Amino acid sequence: MPRYVRFMVELDLHATGYNIVAMVDGPVVEIFGPLSDDSSRAHVKFLSLEVSGPDKKGRRDVCLKRGGETLFLGLNKLDDAQFEAVQPLLEALRNAGVSTTP
């Protein structure tokens, strides 16, 4: 059965210390880097999201994986402010149907 989901979220992740832009456009997630050929796309069906609990210093890792194993996007050692800046992306990914793994 077709699934008709249409929304778009674009987030500049510079506040997280990474020079990338992430876009969720319906079921498609795209990551853009500073170089013209530095982008990747994936359908939400093939993505899984892992968010670590805080480490001893309160930092978290966010890993978006393709096919369960291949890293699609990794945001590591995010402090509280950086983790807060990535919340709109995490919400958009969950709303788009990206599975979350513990």
N, C-alpha and C positions, 0 to 999 in steps of 0.2 A: 504494500500500500504506500503510495507516495506521501512524503512528509513535506508540508509547505511551511517553512519557517523563514521569515525574512526580517532581518534587522542587521545593523552594521555598527560596529564599535571599532574605533581606531585609537590606539594609545601609544604615545611617545614614551618609551621606557628610559629616557635619559635620566629621570629622577632616581632610577634604580642603579645608576652607574653603568648602564649598558647603552651603547649608541645604536639602538634598533627601534623600529616601529612595528607593533603587532596589530593586526587587523583581523577581526572576526566578522565575516560577511555571510550571514546565514550559516550554512553548514561548512563553509570553507574558512580555514585559518591560514593566514599568510604572515610571514615574518620578513621584514625588509631590513637590510643592513645599509651601510653608507656607500657601498660600491654598486654600480648599476646591475651587475649580475649576482648580487648578494641577496637573493630572496628565495624563500621556500614556501610551498603551499601543501596543504593536506586537508582531506575531508575529515570531519569530526568523528566519523565512524571508525577511523583507524588510529585515533589519538587516545591517550590516557594521561591523566594529570596526577602527579604526586607532589604533595606539599609536606615537607618535614615539620616536625615539632621544633620549637626553639632549642638551640644548642646551649651550652653553658653561658655563652655571651648574649643569648637571646636572638641569635640570627637564624634565619630559615632558608631552606632551599626549595625552589620551585622547579620541577622537571616536567616538561611536556614531552611525551614519548610517542613515536610512531611505531605501530605494530607491536607495542608492548615492550620493546627493547631499545630501539634506535632513538637516540636523543634528538628531538626536534627543536626544543628550546630549553636552555638551562639558565636559570637565574640563581646564583649561589651566594650564600652568606649575606642575605638581605637583613638589614637592621629593621627596627620597627617602622621608621619613616619610609624606607624603601618598600617594605612589605605592604604598607598601607597604600602606596602609590600603585601597586600592581593589583589591588583588589578589584577594580573595574574589569580588568582582563580576566581574572579568575572567575568572576561572576558571569561574564559573557561566555566563557568556555563552558561553564556548567550549564548555563541556559541553552547553549547550542547543542548540548547532548554529549559533551566529552565525558567519558567515564573517569571516575576518581578512584584511585587505588590508595590504600593506607600506607 
